Amino acid sequence: MLSNFIINVEIFKDSRGTMRFANAFNMDEIVRFYEIAPANQEYIRAWQGHQQEKKWFHCLSGAFVINLVEIDDFSGPSPDVTPLRFELNAMEPNILAVPSGYATGIKACSEKARLQVFSNVSLKDSSEDDYRFPLETWKAIW
């Protein structure tokens, strides 16, 4: 089940350097992208969800833990859901595909970590589809 969320990124190395490519990542739905560079490893960005928006996360440097929760009711979600935990690491790159209907919790695991985020909706549409829940709503493993 967890593998359904992962898009493989391949690495090619030779004397000229390293190239990463994600040929399996269909970007037809992508409307915008942005980068998250946390100030420190203490801060947890959780929980933010969207009914319509899809997101894809790619670790550019360092490492992150990302927890996902499928939301059963956006007006009063069940606290009994166990988050799905993913580790993204720039040295072993993958893309985490998050379908609509999920909330995310994000924590950097290293200094100078950078996370690239792709979205299928405009910033305006995302802000109109934004649901925030307190950190304590779900018990995640960071």
Z-matrix of the N, CA and C atoms (Angstrom, degrees):
N
C 1 1.446
C 2 1.529 1 111.53
N 3 1.330 2 117.86 1 -43.45
C 4 1.452 3 120.47 2 -179.62
C 5 1.513 4 112.03 3 -62.63
N 6 1.328 5 116.90 4 -31.16
C 7 1.462 6 120.37 5 -179.20
C 8 1.525 7 112.03 6 -66.53
N 9 1.340 8 117.85 7 -20.59
C 10 1.464 9 120.89 8 177.08
C 11 1.525 10 111.92 9 -63.96
N 12 1.322 11 117.23 10 -20.19
C 13 1.453 12 122.07 11 -177.52
C 14 1.530 13 112.88 12 -93.53
N 15 1.312 14 118.03 13 -11.18
C 16 1.461 15 121.99 14 -172.39
C 17 1.530 16 111.79 15 -103.68
N 18 1.327 17 115.19 16 131.12
C 19 1.465 18 122.63 17 172.15
C 20 1.523 19 106.15 18 -110.58
N 21 1.307 20 116.66 19 123.87
C 22 1.460 21 120.71 20 -176.57
C 23 1.523 22 112.10 21 -72.25
N 24 1.312 23 114.07 22 138.68
C 25 1.457 24 122.94 23 171.90
C 26 1.519 25 106.00 24 -112.51
N 27 1.307 26 116.11 25 131.14
C 28 1.460 27 120.32 26 -178.34
C 29 1.518 28 110.50 27 -101.77
N 30 1.316 29 115.72 28 156.00
C 31 1.459 30 122.21 29 -179.10
C 32 1.525 31 108.98 30 -123.80
N 33 1.316 32 115.59 31 134.69
C 34 1.458 33 122.00 32 174.78
C 35 1.530 34 107.65 33 -122.01
N 36 1.326 35 116.78 34 128.69
C 37 1.466 36 121.39 35 179.29
C 38 1.513 37 109.45 36 -125.53
N 39 1.325 38 114.90 37 139.25
C 40 1.452 39 121.02 38 169.96
C 41 1.522 40 108.03 39 -151.13
N 42 1.309 41 117.78 40 -167.11
C 43 1.463 42 121.23 41 -175.41
C 44 1.533 43 112.86 42 -64.29
N 45 1.306 44 117.55 43 -20.10
C 46 1.470 45 121.34 44 -179.55
C 47 1.519 46 112.64 45 -82.95
N 48 1.343 47 116.78 46 -17.50
C 49 1.465 48 120.26 47 -178.41
C 50 1.507 49 111.40 48 135.88
N 51 1.318 50 115.37 49 -152.50
C 52 1.459 51 122.24 50 -174.60
C 53 1.522 52 110.47 51 -121.57
N 54 1.315 53 115.18 52 142.17
C 55 1.459 54 121.20 53 175.70
C 56 1.529 55 107.88 54 -129.87
N 57 1.309 56 115.63 55 132.24
C 58 1.471 57 121.23 56 174.95
C 59 1.520 58 108.06 57 -108.78
N 60 1.317 59 115.98 58 140.49
C 61 1.454 60 118.50 59 177.59
C 62 1.519 61 110.21 60 -144.62
N 63 1.325 62 113.89 61 145.20
C 64 1.461 63 121.63 62 -178.45
C 65 1.524 64 108.44 63 -123.83
N 66 1.313 65 115.69 64 68.68
C 67 1.459 66 120.58 65 -177.68
C 68 1.525 67 112.50 66 -65.57
N 69 1.321 68 117.72 67 -21.96
C 70 1.468 69 121.15 68 179.44
C 71 1.526 70 112.48 69 -84.43
N 72 1.326 71 117.33 70 -3.49
C 73 1.465 72 121.80 71 -178.45
C 74 1.521 73 109.40 72 -90.47
N 75 1.329 74 116.20 73 103.48
C 76 1.460 75 122.25 74 178.27
C 77 1.527 76 108.20 75 -80.03
N 78 1.320 77 116.76 76 114.16
C 79 1.456 78 121.57 77 -175.08
C 80 1.527 79 113.26 78 -99.05
N 81 1.329 80 117.26 79 16.81
C 82 1.464 81 120.45 80 -179.01
C 83 1.529 82 113.13 81 -57.90
N 84 1.327 83 117.56 82 -32.85
C 85 1.464 84 121.16 83 -176.95
C 86 1.534 85 113.78 84 -85.38
N 87 1.317 86 117.99 85 -11.55
C 88 1.460 87 121.38 86 -173.01
C 89 1.526 88 110.83 87 -68.59
N 90 1.332 89 115.07 88 129.31
C 91 1.457 90 122.41 89 178.27
C 92 1.529 91 110.74 90 -109.57
N 93 1.333 92 116.52 91 -33.67
C 94 1.463 93 120.87 92 -177.26
C 95 1.531 94 109.32 93 -156.20
N 96 1.328 95 114.29 94 166.76
C 97 1.468 96 119.07 95 172.75
C 98 1.512 97 108.74 96 -146.20
N 99 1.334 98 114.76 97 159.66
C 100 1.455 99 121.27 98 177.71
C 101 1.520 100 108.37 99 -151.74
N 102 1.328 101 115.89 100 173.18
C 103 1.458 102 121.21 101 -177.46
C 104 1.517 103 109.95 102 -125.84
N 105 1.328 104 115.64 103 140.47
C 106 1.460 105 122.76 104 174.16
C 107 1.523 106 107.54 105 -110.82
N 108 1.330 107 115.88 106 125.05
C 109 1.465 108 122.21 107 176.79
C 110 1.531 109 106.86 108 -128.45
N 111 1.333 110 117.43 109 90.54
C 112 1.463 111 120.68 110 -176.10
C 113 1.529 112 112.98 111 -60.06
N 114 1.327 113 115.54 112 146.65
C 115 1.465 114 121.14 113 179.28
C 116 1.522 115 111.47 114 -68.26
N 117 1.348 116 116.00 115 -28.40
C 118 1.466 117 119.24 116 -179.07
C 119 1.530 118 109.64 117 -159.79
N 120 1.319 119 115.06 118 178.14
C 121 1.465 120 121.07 119 -177.99
C 122 1.524 121 112.32 120 -90.94
N 123 1.302 122 117.81 121 1.21
C 124 1.460 123 121.52 122 -178.27
C 125 1.523 124 111.54 123 -86.63
N 126 1.319 125 115.94 124 -33.84
C 127 1.463 126 121.00 125 -172.00
C 128 1.525 127 111.66 126 -74.77
N 129 1.324 128 116.55 127 135.81
C 130 1.465 129 122.81 128 176.28
C 131 1.525 130 108.09 129 -115.61
N 132 1.316 131 116.66 130 124.23
C 133 1.463 132 122.31 131 177.08
C 134 1.533 133 107.22 132 -93.76
N 135 1.323 134 116.63 133 91.76
C 136 1.465 135 119.81 134 -178.37
C 137 1.522 136 108.32 135 -151.60
N 138 1.205 137 117.80 136 152.34
C 139 1.458 138 135.10 137 -12.26
C 140 1.525 139 108.19 138 -108.03
N 141 1.316 140 117.88 139 132.20
C 142 1.455 141 123.08 140 177.99
C 143 1.522 142 107.73 141 -126.52
N 144 1.337 143 115.93 142 128.68
C 145 1.458 144 120.13 143 -177.76
C 146 1.510 145 113.08 144 -131.50
N 147 1.337 146 114.71 145 165.72
C 148 1.461 147 121.87 146 -179.14
C 149 1.522 148 109.37 147 -144.28
N 150 1.324 149 115.31 148 135.86
C 151 1.462 150 119.82 149 176.04
C 152 1.524 151 111.20 150 -77.17
N 153 1.335 152 117.40 151 -34.75
C 154 1.465 153 121.85 152 -174.75
C 155 1.523 154 113.83 153 -109.85
N 156 1.321 155 116.70 154 -35.00
C 157 1.458 156 120.14 155 -173.20
C 158 1.527 157 112.26 156 -73.14
N 159 1.325 158 114.60 157 138.49
C 160 1.460 159 122.48 158 171.30
C 161 1.521 160 107.10 159 -107.10
N 162 1.335 161 116.64 160 149.97
C 163 1.458 162 120.56 161 177.68
C 164 1.525 163 109.80 162 -136.00
N 165 1.325 164 114.18 163 153.60
C 166 1.453 165 122.28 164 175.52
C 167 1.527 166 106.66 165 -130.29
N 168 1.332 167 116.89 166 130.92
C 169 1.460 168 122.15 167 -177.01
C 170 1.523 169 110.01 168 -114.32
N 171 1.337 170 115.73 169 134.24
C 172 1.462 171 121.85 170 178.77
C 173 1.525 172 108.13 171 -135.51
N 174 1.307 173 117.25 172 122.97
C 175 1.460 174 122.62 173 -179.38
C 176 1.522 175 109.80 174 -79.72
N 177 1.333 176 116.71 175 116.91
C 178 1.462 177 121.69 176 -179.84
C 179 1.524 178 112.43 177 -85.38
N 180 1.342 179 115.91 178 -36.15
C 181 1.461 180 120.19 179 176.96
C 182 1.516 181 109.19 180 -152.57
N 183 1.326 182 115.53 181 151.21
C 184 1.457 183 120.21 182 -179.30
C 185 1.513 184 112.07 183 74.07
N 186 1.336 185 115.55 184 -145.00
C 187 1.465 186 121.07 185 -177.75
C 188 1.522 187 110.13 186 -150.89
N 189 1.323 188 115.18 187 153.63
C 190 1.455 189 122.86 188 179.33
C 191 1.521 190 110.29 189 -137.87
N 192 1.320 191 115.85 190 152.31
C 193 1.456 192 122.72 191 164.26
C 194 1.520 193 106.02 192 -108.39
N 195 1.329 194 115.55 193 130.05
C 196 1.458 195 120.97 194 177.33
C 197 1.519 196 107.35 195 -125.06
N 198 1.327 197 115.70 196 125.14
C 199 1.459 198 122.21 197 176.24
C 200 1.522 199 108.38 198 -105.96
N 201 1.326 200 115.97 199 140.21
C 202 1.462 201 122.44 200 178.83
C 203 1.518 202 109.93 201 -120.55
N 204 1.328 203 114.97 202 141.72
C 205 1.462 204 121.36 203 174.95
C 206 1.521 205 107.99 204 -131.27
N 207 1.328 206 116.31 205 125.65
C 208 1.459 207 119.84 206 174.17
C 209 1.525 208 107.61 207 -78.70
N 210 1.326 209 115.82 208 124.01
C 211 1.463 210 121.69 209 -175.18
C 212 1.529 211 109.53 210 -86.38
N 213 1.326 212 116.33 211 122.03
C 214 1.467 213 120.78 212 179.05
C 215 1.521 214 112.01 213 -84.79
N 216 1.335 215 117.72 214 -28.98
C 217 1.465 216 122.56 215 -178.34
C 218 1.528 217 107.48 216 -152.49
N 219 1.314 218 117.40 217 109.16
C 220 1.463 219 120.71 218 -175.23
C 221 1.528 220 112.98 219 -67.64
N 222 1.311 221 118.67 220 -20.88
C 223 1.468 222 119.76 221 177.81
C 224 1.530 223 112.27 222 -86.15
N 225 1.318 224 117.59 223 -17.86
C 226 1.465 225 121.84 224 178.53
C 227 1.510 226 110.23 225 -165.51
N 228 1.337 227 117.52 226 73.81
C 229 1.469 228 120.46 227 -174.77
C 230 1.525 229 112.68 228 -67.55
N 231 1.314 230 115.19 229 151.26
C 232 1.458 231 121.62 230 178.33
C 233 1.523 232 110.44 231 -69.40
N 234 1.328 233 118.36 232 130.35
C 235 1.464 234 120.70 233 176.93
C 236 1.531 235 112.64 234 -80.19
N 237 1.321 236 117.21 235 -3.72
C 238 1.469 237 121.51 236 -175.35
C 239 1.522 238 114.02 237 -87.21
N 240 1.312 239 117.33 238 6.66
C 241 1.462 240 121.25 239 -179.56
C 242 1.534 241 109.41 240 -81.91
N 243 1.319 242 116.00 241 135.60
C 244 1.463 243 120.94 242 175.55
C 245 1.524 244 108.53 243 -91.70
N 246 1.337 245 117.64 244 121.90
C 247 1.469 246 119.88 245 179.76
C 248 1.526 247 112.50 246 -63.12
N 249 1.323 248 115.00 247 148.74
C 250 1.461 249 121.89 248 171.26
C 251 1.522 250 106.63 249 -88.14
N 252 1.326 251 117.26 250 130.45
C 253 1.465 252 121.73 251 -175.29
C 254 1.525 253 110.92 252 -107.86
N 255 1.334 254 115.32 253 131.22
C 256 1.458 255 121.73 254 178.26
C 257 1.524 256 109.13 255 -128.51
N 258 1.315 257 115.98 256 145.04
C 259 1.452 258 121.60 257 173.29
C 260 1.519 259 107.60 258 -114.53
N 261 1.322 260 115.73 259 126.75
C 262 1.458 261 121.38 260 174.74
C 263 1.516 262 107.95 261 -112.67
N 264 1.323 263 115.73 262 134.42
C 265 1.452 264 121.45 263 -175.27
C 266 1.525 265 107.90 264 -137.77
N 267 1.305 266 117.17 265 130.42
C 268 1.464 267 120.93 266 -178.60
C 269 1.522 268 112.54 267 -62.07
N 270 1.330 269 117.46 268 -27.09
C 271 1.462 270 120.37 269 -179.13
C 272 1.531 271 112.39 270 -77.53
N 273 1.316 272 116.75 271 -20.78
C 274 1.464 273 123.01 272 175.72
C 275 1.518 274 107.32 273 -129.71
N 276 1.331 275 117.13 274 71.31
C 277 1.460 276 120.84 275 -167.72
C 278 1.528 277 114.27 276 -68.50
N 279 1.311 278 114.18 277 139.66
C 280 1.456 279 124.49 278 171.04
C 281 1.515 280 107.26 279 -146.82
N 282 1.305 281 116.58 280 168.12
C 283 1.457 282 122.12 281 174.33
C 284 1.519 283 107.10 282 -115.44
N 285 1.320 284 116.20 283 130.09
C 286 1.454 285 122.34 284 177.16
C 287 1.519 286 107.80 285 -95.40
N 288 1.326 287 117.35 286 116.64
C 289 1.464 288 123.15 287 179.99
C 290 1.526 289 108.69 288 -96.26
N 291 1.335 290 115.71 289 119.06
C 292 1.465 291 121.45 290 -178.04
C 293 1.526 292 108.62 291 -110.35
N 294 1.329 293 117.15 292 113.31
C 295 1.462 294 120.21 293 179.64
C 296 1.530 295 111.82 294 -68.88
N 297 1.303 296 115.99 295 164.51
C 298 1.460 297 119.69 296 172.77
C 299 1.533 298 108.35 297 -62.20
N 300 1.330 299 115.62 298 153.55
C 301 1.456 300 120.06 299 179.46
C 302 1.517 301 114.09 300 93.23
N 303 1.324 302 117.67 301 7.78
C 304 1.465 303 122.24 302 -179.19
C 305 1.525 304 110.72 303 -117.78
N 306 1.326 305 114.96 304 154.29
C 307 1.459 306 122.39 305 169.20
C 308 1.521 307 107.61 306 -110.01
N 309 1.322 308 115.95 307 148.11
C 310 1.457 309 121.26 308 -179.17
C 311 1.522 310 111.31 309 -117.94
N 312 1.320 311 114.30 310 149.96
C 313 1.453 312 123.14 311 170.86
C 314 1.513 313 107.03 312 -129.99
N 315 1.337 314 116.85 313 128.40
C 316 1.459 315 121.50 314 -171.60
C 317 1.523 316 110.15 315 -127.65
N 318 1.338 317 115.42 316 134.66
C 319 1.467 318 120.77 317 176.84
C 320 1.524 319 109.30 318 -142.32
N 321 1.327 320 115.89 319 130.03
C 322 1.468 321 120.71 320 175.39
C 323 1.522 322 109.08 321 -72.85
N 324 1.319 323 116.15 322 143.31
C 325 1.472 324 122.19 323 179.83
C 326 1.515 325 112.00 324 -113.23
N 327 1.317 326 117.45 325 3.47
C 328 1.450 327 120.94 326 -179.72
C 329 1.522 328 109.52 327 -151.95
N 330 1.319 329 115.79 328 160.37
C 331 1.459 330 120.81 329 177.21
C 332 1.521 331 110.00 330 -68.33
N 333 1.296 332 115.66 331 148.97
C 334 1.466 333 123.32 332 176.68
C 335 1.530 334 112.18 333 57.92
N 336 1.314 335 116.76 334 30.13
C 337 1.465 336 120.63 335 177.42
C 338 1.529 337 109.39 336 -72.34
N 339 1.325 338 115.12 337 142.31
C 340 1.470 339 121.08 338 179.37
C 341 1.520 340 108.91 339 -134.50
N 342 1.324 341 115.57 340 133.49
C 343 1.458 342 122.09 341 -176.93
C 344 1.519 343 109.23 342 -123.48
N 345 1.320 344 116.21 343 123.40
C 346 1.460 345 121.48 344 176.51
C 347 1.519 346 108.17 345 -92.96
N 348 1.346 347 115.76 346 133.35
C 349 1.459 348 121.53 347 -177.27
C 350 1.521 349 108.98 348 -123.57
N 351 1.321 350 115.98 349 128.66
C 352 1.458 351 122.62 350 176.35
C 353 1.530 352 107.86 351 -107.96
N 354 1.328 353 116.75 352 146.47
C 355 1.463 354 121.35 353 -178.82
C 356 1.523 355 110.33 354 -135.26
N 357 1.320 356 114.96 355 152.02
C 358 1.468 357 120.10 356 179.20
C 359 1.527 358 112.92 357 -96.62
N 360 1.342 359 118.24 358 4.93
C 361 1.471 360 120.85 359 179.92
C 362 1.527 361 110.41 360 -132.85
N 363 1.323 362 115.24 361 161.27
C 364 1.457 363 121.29 362 177.47
C 365 1.531 364 109.99 363 -68.85
N 366 1.318 365 116.61 364 165.24
C 367 1.462 366 121.14 365 177.57
C 368 1.528 367 110.68 366 -61.26
N 369 1.315 368 117.26 367 -40.07
C 370 1.466 369 121.43 368 177.81
C 371 1.528 370 110.70 369 -61.33
N 372 1.330 371 117.06 370 -48.70
C 373 1.467 372 120.62 371 -179.87
C 374 1.529 373 111.23 372 -64.51
N 375 1.328 374 116.61 373 -36.93
C 376 1.461 375 120.42 374 178.62
C 377 1.528 376 110.72 375 -64.23
N 378 1.326 377 117.01 376 -43.82
C 379 1.470 378 119.96 377 -178.40
C 380 1.529 379 111.68 378 -66.71
N 381 1.326 380 117.68 379 -27.84
C 382 1.470 381 121.29 380 177.50
C 383 1.528 382 111.88 381 -81.17
N 384 1.320 383 116.88 382 -9.87
C 385 1.465 384 123.68 383 -178.52
C 386 1.531 385 110.42 384 -119.12
N 387 1.318 386 116.78 385 27.44
C 388 1.462 387 122.72 386 -172.78
C 389 1.525 388 110.90 387 -100.00
N 390 1.328 389 115.82 388 123.87
C 391 1.467 390 122.34 389 178.13
C 392 1.523 391 108.17 390 -123.72
N 393 1.332 392 115.87 391 126.81
C 394 1.466 393 121.15 392 -179.79
C 395 1.524 394 109.04 393 -114.34
N 396 1.326 395 114.62 394 138.58
C 397 1.458 396 121.48 395 179.21
C 398 1.524 397 108.46 396 -129.22
N 399 1.331 398 118.70 397 146.18
C 400 1.467 399 121.43 398 -179.99
C 401 1.528 400 111.80 399 -60.28
N 402 1.316 401 115.22 400 149.14
C 403 1.462 402 122.13 401 179.62
C 404 1.522 403 111.85 402 -52.44
N 405 1.314 404 117.36 403 -35.41
C 406 1.468 405 122.52 404 -175.87
C 407 1.531 406 113.30 405 -76.36
N 408 1.336 407 118.57 406 -4.82
C 409 1.457 408 121.28 407 -175.79
C 410 1.533 409 111.88 408 -59.52
N 411 1.339 410 116.85 409 -42.30
C 412 1.461 411 121.18 410 179.64
C 413 1.517 412 109.50 411 -129.57
N 414 1.312 413 115.70 412 145.37
C 415 1.465 414 121.13 413 -179.93
C 416 1.524 415 109.17 414 -89.57
N 417 1.305 416 115.14 415 105.58
C 418 1.461 417 121.55 416 -179.50
C 419 1.525 418 109.57 417 -104.67
N 420 1.308 419 115.15 418 158.61
C 421 1.465 420 121.44 419 174.47
C 422 1.516 421 107.32 420 -103.35
N 423 1.299 422 114.48 421 113.99
C 424 1.465 423 119.19 422 -177.70
C 425 1.505 424 109.59 423 -98.00
